[in-house]
Protein backbone atom coordinates (compact mmCIF):
# COMPACT_ATOMS: atom_id res chain seq x y z
CA UNK A 1 0.00 0.00 0.00
CA UNK A 2 1.36 3.41 -0.92
CA UNK A 3 1.86 5.38 2.28
CA UNK A 4 1.32 9.13 2.56
CA UNK A 5 4.44 11.28 2.07
CA UNK A 6 4.93 15.04 2.45
CA UNK A 7 8.55 16.24 2.43
CA UNK A 8 7.64 19.95 2.07
CA UNK A 9 9.20 20.81 5.46
CA UNK A 10 11.88 18.11 5.62
CA UNK A 11 15.60 18.79 5.31
CA UNK A 12 18.05 15.90 5.50
CA UNK A 13 21.80 16.23 5.70
CA UNK A 14 24.76 13.97 5.02
CA UNK A 15 28.47 14.66 5.15
CA UNK A 16 28.50 16.21 1.66
CA UNK A 17 24.84 16.79 0.76
CA UNK A 18 21.66 18.55 1.76
CA UNK A 19 18.39 16.93 0.69
CA UNK A 20 15.55 19.42 0.73
CA UNK A 21 12.36 20.26 -1.15
CA UNK A 22 12.83 21.90 -4.53
CA UNK A 23 12.36 25.68 -4.78
CA UNK A 24 11.64 27.90 -7.78
CA UNK A 25 15.18 29.27 -7.44
CA UNK A 26 16.53 25.81 -8.39
CA UNK A 27 15.34 26.13 -11.99
CA UNK A 28 18.70 26.92 -13.62
CA UNK A 29 20.53 24.12 -11.80
CA UNK A 30 17.73 21.68 -12.60
CA UNK A 31 17.66 22.61 -16.29
CA UNK A 32 21.47 22.40 -16.44
CA UNK A 33 21.43 18.65 -15.73
CA UNK A 34 17.97 17.78 -17.16
CA UNK A 35 18.94 18.95 -20.66
CA UNK A 36 22.04 16.75 -20.89
CA UNK A 37 21.83 13.74 -23.17
CA UNK A 38 22.23 10.46 -21.28
CA UNK A 39 20.85 11.66 -17.94
CA UNK A 40 17.06 11.45 -18.22
CA UNK A 41 17.09 8.42 -20.49
CA UNK A 42 18.47 6.35 -17.60
CA UNK A 43 15.28 7.22 -15.69
CA UNK A 44 12.83 6.93 -18.59
CA UNK A 45 12.53 10.53 -19.79
CA UNK A 46 14.06 12.52 -22.62
CA UNK A 47 16.43 15.46 -22.13
CA UNK A 48 14.55 18.70 -21.54
CA UNK A 49 14.32 20.72 -24.75
CA UNK A 50 14.11 24.13 -23.07
CA UNK A 51 13.96 25.82 -19.68
CA UNK A 52 10.14 26.04 -19.88
CA UNK A 53 9.93 22.24 -19.83
CA UNK A 54 12.19 22.16 -16.76
CA UNK A 55 10.08 24.86 -15.11
CA UNK A 56 6.93 22.80 -15.65
CA UNK A 57 8.53 19.67 -14.13
CA UNK A 58 10.06 21.67 -11.27
CA UNK A 59 6.60 23.00 -10.38
CA UNK A 60 5.29 19.42 -10.36
CA UNK A 61 8.08 18.46 -7.94
CA UNK A 62 7.18 21.36 -5.65
CA UNK A 63 3.44 20.62 -5.71
CA UNK A 64 3.79 16.86 -5.27
CA UNK A 65 5.80 17.24 -2.03
CA UNK A 66 7.65 13.97 -2.57
CA UNK A 67 10.88 14.87 -4.39
CA UNK A 68 14.08 16.07 -2.74
CA UNK A 69 16.61 18.31 -4.45
CA UNK A 70 20.11 16.94 -3.93
CA UNK A 71 22.29 19.92 -3.04
CA UNK A 72 26.08 19.78 -2.91
CA UNK A 73 27.17 21.47 0.33
CA UNK A 74 30.46 22.79 -1.05
CA UNK A 75 28.80 25.14 -3.55
CA UNK A 76 25.06 25.01 -2.75
CA UNK A 77 24.36 23.63 -6.24
CA UNK A 78 21.42 21.31 -7.04
CA UNK A 79 23.00 18.26 -8.69
CA UNK A 80 20.07 15.84 -8.81
CA UNK A 81 16.81 14.67 -7.33
CA UNK A 82 15.44 11.76 -5.37
CA UNK A 83 11.73 11.05 -5.25
CA UNK A 84 9.71 8.94 -2.85
CA UNK A 85 7.08 7.94 -5.37
CA UNK A 86 3.95 5.84 -5.23
CA UNK A 87 4.70 2.44 -6.67
CA UNK A 88 2.57 1.16 -9.52
CA UNK A 89 3.86 -2.41 -9.26
CA UNK A 90 0.72 -4.42 -8.57
CA UNK A 91 1.96 -6.78 -5.86
CA UNK A 92 3.19 -3.82 -3.79
CA UNK A 93 0.11 -1.64 -4.36
CA UNK A 94 -2.09 -4.50 -3.13
CA UNK A 95 0.10 -5.28 -0.12
CA UNK A 96 -1.41 -4.08 3.19
CA UNK A 97 1.98 -2.94 4.47
CA UNK A 98 3.19 0.65 3.95
CA UNK A 99 5.61 1.17 1.08
CA UNK A 100 6.92 3.65 -1.46
CA UNK A 101 9.22 3.47 -4.48
CA UNK A 102 12.35 5.60 -4.69
CA UNK A 103 13.70 6.97 -7.93
CA UNK A 104 16.63 9.24 -8.54
CA UNK A 105 18.69 11.12 -11.11
CA UNK A 106 22.08 12.79 -10.84
CA UNK A 107 23.86 15.33 -13.03
CA UNK A 108 26.27 13.56 -15.37
CA UNK A 109 29.06 15.81 -14.10
CA UNK A 110 28.78 14.27 -10.62
CA UNK A 111 28.62 10.57 -11.49
CA UNK A 112 31.05 8.12 -9.86
CA UNK A 113 31.60 10.12 -6.67
CA UNK A 114 29.25 8.19 -4.35
CA UNK A 115 26.79 11.09 -4.07
CA UNK A 116 23.72 9.09 -5.04
CA UNK A 117 24.52 6.17 -2.71
CA UNK A 118 24.93 8.73 0.09
CA UNK A 119 21.61 10.42 -0.74
CA UNK A 120 19.69 7.13 -1.06
CA UNK A 121 21.04 5.92 2.29
CA UNK A 122 19.76 9.09 3.99
CA UNK A 123 16.34 8.83 2.32
CA UNK A 124 16.07 5.19 3.41
CA UNK A 125 16.81 6.29 6.97
CA UNK A 126 14.10 8.97 6.74
CA UNK A 127 11.53 6.58 5.22
CA UNK A 128 12.10 3.86 7.81
CA UNK A 129 12.75 5.90 10.98
CA UNK A 130 10.55 8.98 10.48
CA UNK A 131 7.78 7.86 8.11
CA UNK A 132 7.84 4.26 9.41
CA UNK A 133 7.44 2.56 6.06
CA UNK A 134 7.49 -1.22 6.10
CA UNK A 135 9.59 -1.43 2.94
CA UNK A 136 10.88 0.44 -0.08
CA UNK A 137 10.94 -0.55 -3.74
CA UNK A 138 13.53 0.56 -6.29
CA UNK A 139 13.98 -0.33 -9.97
CA UNK A 140 16.52 0.18 -12.73
CA UNK A 141 16.64 -0.41 -16.46
CA UNK A 142 18.86 -3.34 -17.42
CA UNK A 143 21.48 -1.07 -19.04
CA UNK A 144 21.67 1.31 -16.07
CA UNK A 145 24.60 -0.23 -14.21
CA UNK A 146 25.22 2.93 -12.15
CA UNK A 147 21.74 2.75 -10.66
CA UNK A 148 22.18 -0.98 -10.06
CA UNK A 149 25.32 -0.27 -8.01
CA UNK A 150 23.47 2.33 -5.90
CA UNK A 151 20.68 -0.17 -5.23
CA UNK A 152 23.11 -2.94 -4.28
CA UNK A 153 25.21 -0.65 -2.04
CA UNK A 154 22.03 0.16 -0.11
CA UNK A 155 21.18 -3.53 0.43
CA UNK A 156 18.04 -3.79 -1.70
CA UNK A 157 17.20 -7.39 -2.63
CA UNK A 158 16.30 -8.41 -6.18
CA UNK A 159 12.64 -9.42 -6.57
CA UNK A 160 12.01 -9.92 -10.30
CA UNK A 161 12.18 -8.44 -13.78
CA UNK A 162 9.34 -6.32 -15.15
CA UNK A 163 8.48 -4.26 -18.21
CA UNK A 164 8.30 -0.51 -17.53
CA UNK A 165 6.59 1.98 -19.82
CA UNK A 166 8.75 5.13 -20.03
CA UNK A 167 7.50 8.70 -20.29
CA UNK A 168 8.33 8.61 -24.00
CA UNK A 169 6.23 5.47 -24.57
CA UNK A 170 8.94 2.81 -24.75
CA UNK A 171 8.61 -0.53 -22.98
CA UNK A 172 11.90 -1.31 -21.25
CA UNK A 173 13.07 -4.29 -19.25
CA UNK A 174 13.69 -3.35 -15.62
CA UNK A 175 14.86 -5.08 -12.48
CA UNK A 176 12.74 -4.67 -9.32
CA UNK A 177 14.30 -4.60 -5.85
CA UNK A 178 12.87 -4.38 -2.34
CA UNK A 179 14.32 -3.28 1.01
CA UNK A 180 12.53 -4.33 4.22
CA UNK A 181 12.47 -2.13 7.32
CA UNK A 182 13.86 -4.60 9.84
NORQUI-V106432 format. One record per residue. N is the residue number from 1. RES is the residue in one small letter. PHI is phi in whole degrees, -180 to 180 (NA if undefined). PSI is psi in radians with two decimals (none if undefined). OMEGA is omega in degrees with one decimal (* if undefined). Layout:
BEGIN
n: {N:N}
res: {RES:RES}
phi: {PHI:PHI}
psi: {PSI:PSI}
omega: {OMEGA:OMEGA}
END
This chain:
BEGIN
n: {1:2:3:4:5:6:7:8:9:10:11:12:13:14:15:16:17:18:19:20:21:22:23:24:25:26:27:28:29:30:31:32:33:34:35:36:37:38:39:40:41:42:43:44:45:46:47:48:49:50:51:52:53:54:55:56:57:58:59:60:61:62:63:64:65:66:67:68:69:70:71:72:73:74:75:76:77:78:79:80:81:82:83:84:85:86:87:88:89:90:91:92:93:94:95:96:97:98:99:100:101:102:103:104:105:106:107:108:109:110:111:112:113:114:115:116:117:118:119:120:121:122:123:124:125:126:127:128:129:130:131:132:133:134:135:136:137:138:139:140:141:142:143:144:145:146:147:148:149:150:151:152:153:154:155:156:157:158:159:160:161:162:163:164:165:166:167:168:169:170:171:172:173:174:175:176:177:178:179:180:181:182}
res: {x:x:x:x:x:x:x:x:x:x:x:x:x:x:x:x:x:x:x:x:x:x:x:x:x:x:x:x:x:x:x:x:x:x:x:x:x:x:x:x:x:x:x:x:x:x:x:x:x:x:x:x:x:x:x:x:x:x:x:x:x:x:x:x:x:x:x:x:x:x:x:x:x:x:x:x:x:x:x:x:x:x:x:x:x:x:x:x:x:x:x:x:x:x:x:x:x:x:x:x:x:x:x:x:x:x:x:x:x:x:x:x:x:x:x:x:x:x:x:x:x:x:x:x:x:x:x:x:x:x:x:x:x:x:x:x:x:x:x:x:x:x:x:x:x:x:x:x:x:x:x:x:x:x:x:x:x:x:x:x:x:x:x:x:x:x:x:x:x:x:x:x:x:x:x:x:x:x:x:x:x:x}
phi: {NA:-74:-81:-72:-135:-147:-98:-60:-122:-101:-128:-112:-138:-120:-58:-115:-130:-119:-111:-148:-61:-66:-127:-57:-67:-85:-54:-64:-64:-61:-61:-56:-93:-74:-88:-81:-61:98:-88:-65:-59:-69:-113:96:-134:-81:-56:-68:-81:-156:-68:-65:-63:-63:-63:-62:-66:-58:-63:-63:-58:-64:-70:-75:58:-139:-124:-86:-82:-98:-113:-77:-59:-63:-138:58:-100:-77:-117:174:-145:-142:-107:-110:-89:-71:-84:-110:-75:-52:-65:-87:-62:-85:-72:-78:-82:-81:-145:-154:-117:-98:-141:-151:-149:-133:-51:-56:-73:-119:-65:65:-121:81:-63:-70:-60:-64:-67:-62:-58:-69:-68:-59:-57:-61:-63:-85:-96:-107:-89:63:-69:-82:-163:-122:-117:-149:-133:-148:-68:-51:-78:-90:-70:-65:-65:-58:-64:-62:-62:-66:-62:-99:68:-68:-112:-60:-108:-174:-90:-150:-102:-116:-89:-77:-62:-98:86:-87:-96:-127:-72:-131:-105:-108:-128:-140:-128:-83:-87:-107}
psi: {2.32:2.05:2.76:2.39:2.40:1.81:0.21:-0.34:0.30:2.31:2.16:2.65:2.42:-3.04:-0.71:-0.15:2.70:2.27:2.08:2.87:2.59:2.64:2.77:-0.55:-0.17:-0.03:-0.85:-0.73:-0.75:-0.87:-0.63:-0.73:-0.45:-0.34:-0.15:2.24:2.37:-0.20:-1.12:-0.58:-0.54:-0.30:0.08:0.26:2.69:2.73:2.49:2.34:-0.50:2.99:-0.43:-0.68:-0.76:-0.68:-0.72:-0.84:-0.73:-0.76:-0.62:-0.76:-0.80:-0.80:-0.59:-0.39:0.65:0.12:2.14:2.46:2.38:2.00:2.21:2.12:-0.68:-0.45:0.12:0.59:2.36:2.12:0.02:-2.98:2.73:2.11:2.58:1.43:2.80:2.39:2.57:0.06:2.06:-0.80:-0.43:-0.63:-0.68:-0.12:2.46:-0.23:2.73:2.23:2.98:2.90:2.27:2.51:2.62:2.78:2.52:2.45:2.36:-0.52:-0.15:0.18:2.71:0.54:0.04:0.10:-0.76:-0.70:-0.70:-0.78:-0.78:-0.74:-0.74:-0.66:-0.66:-0.83:-0.80:-0.83:-0.65:-0.68:-0.39:-0.75:-0.37:0.76:2.66:-0.57:2.88:2.64:2.56:2.52:2.78:2.60:2.60:-0.75:-0.13:1.37:-0.47:-0.79:-0.68:-0.75:-0.70:-0.78:-0.82:-0.70:-0.46:0.29:0.39:2.62:2.30:2.36:-0.97:3.00:2.71:2.89:2.26:2.29:2.05:2.95:-0.42:0.28:0.12:2.53:2.13:2.48:2.27:2.72:2.39:2.33:2.79:2.49:2.07:2.54:1.75:none}
omega: {178.8:-179.7:177.5:177.5:172.1:-177.2:-172.1:178.3:-175.9:172.5:177.7:-177.2:172.5:179.9:-174.0:-169.9:166.3:175.6:-174.7:176.3:174.7:175.7:178.3:-179.1:-179.1:-171.7:-176.7:177.2:179.8:179.8:-178.7:179.4:-177.4:-179.6:-173.7:177.6:178.0:-179.3:-176.9:-178.1:178.9:178.9:175.0:177.5:-178.6:175.1:178.7:-176.2:179.0:-175.8:177.6:176.8:177.4:178.9:178.4:-179.6:178.0:178.3:174.6:177.4:-178.1:-178.0:-175.8:175.8:-179.1:-176.7:177.0:164.5:175.6:-173.7:176.9:-177.0:-171.9:-179.2:179.0:-178.0:173.6:-176.5:179.5:179.3:173.4:-177.1:175.5:-168.9:168.7:177.0:175.6:179.7:-167.0:-176.1:178.4:176.7:-177.0:177.6:-179.4:179.7:-176.4:179.5:172.0:178.2:178.2:176.6:-172.5:175.3:-177.7:175.4:-179.5:-177.6:-177.8:177.5:173.4:175.3:179.6:-177.8:-176.3:176.9:178.2:-180.0:-179.3:178.7:-179.3:178.3:175.1:178.7:177.9:-177.2:-177.0:-173.2:178.8:-179.7:178.4:173.3:176.8:176.9:176.3:176.4:175.9:-177.8:171.5:173.1:-176.7:-175.7:-175.7:-176.9:177.6:178.9:177.5:-179.9:177.6:-179.4:-179.1:179.2:-178.8:169.0:171.9:-178.5:179.6:178.3:-177.6:171.8:176.6:172.8:-178.7:176.0:-177.7:177.4:179.1:170.7:177.5:170.9:-176.4:177.1:-179.0:174.2:-178.3:179.2:-178.1:175.6:179.8:173.3:-175.6:*}
END
